[in-house]
Amino acid sequence: MNSNPLSKQAQVLTQLLDDSLDEAERTLVEKRLLSDDDYYEQLLAAETELIDGYTGGDFSSDQELTISHAISLSSNLQDKAAFSETINQWVSNQQAPSGGKRRNWGAIFVAAASIFLLSFLLIKQQRQIEQQYTQIAEFEKNYAAVLDKQRETEQALARLELLYSELQKTADVSEE
């Protein structure tokens, strides 16, 4: 087992998944994920780094334990880890001498197609969740704008009431 250091993005992703970021850092990361496509892509690459390194045995036992815990908290990562493990096993079977062993290519093809379909569905679901987060952020932005307008309206109403009061006083003085 190697002891590869985790990239900064992989560390952030692991902390995000296992909820070890403090609230301020978590909020910053979540906002940046929604607004910065490059950052989102970096975290996706970090996710791949974590999964491939984990299933390939590239990390120290402490790192592996941390990553294992983070993976256990996400069904999406569990599926990706299972997929990576399947690919690793398939590759190692391809590299091993066959020794007269006959391969069931039909079953391998069905398994690969199933994994591809599952990955496609997971990516589609992830995109839908991202769209929902974007809609929520847009709603919150619109809600804040409505609150600002409400405050402006209340302030204008208060000014009008003050003007009306002054006009009424002026009218009372001129009647006397």
C-alpha positions, 0 to 999 in steps of 0.5 A: 500500500502506497502513501500518496498525499491527497490533493487539496481538492480531494481533502476538501471533498473528503471533509465536505463528505464527512462533515468535518468542515466548519459551517463557514467553510462548508458554506463557502465551498457550497456557494463556490460549487454552485457558481464556479464551473471550474471549481466544480470540475476540480472537485469531480476530478478529486472525486475520481482521484479518491475513488481510483486511489481507494480501490487501487490501494494507493493510500496509507491505512489512515487515509484509506480509513478516512476515504472509506468513511467519506465513501460510506456516507454517499451512495453515489460514491459507493456506486462509483467505488463499486464500478472502479473495483469492478474495472480493476478486477476486470483489468487484472483478469485480463492481465492474468494468464488464462491457463485455459480458462474460458471467459464469458464475454457475454456476461462481461459485456452485460455487466459493463453495459449495466455499469455504464447505464447505472453511471449514466443514470447517476450522472443524470440524477446528479445534474437534476440535483444541481439544477434544483440547487441552482433553482433554490439559489435563484429563489433565494436571490429573488426572495431577497430582492422582494424583501428589499422592495418591501423595505423600500416600500415601507420606507416610502410609506413612512415618508408619505405618512410624515408628509401627510402629517406635516400637510395636516399641521399646515392646514390646521395652522392656516385654518386658525 
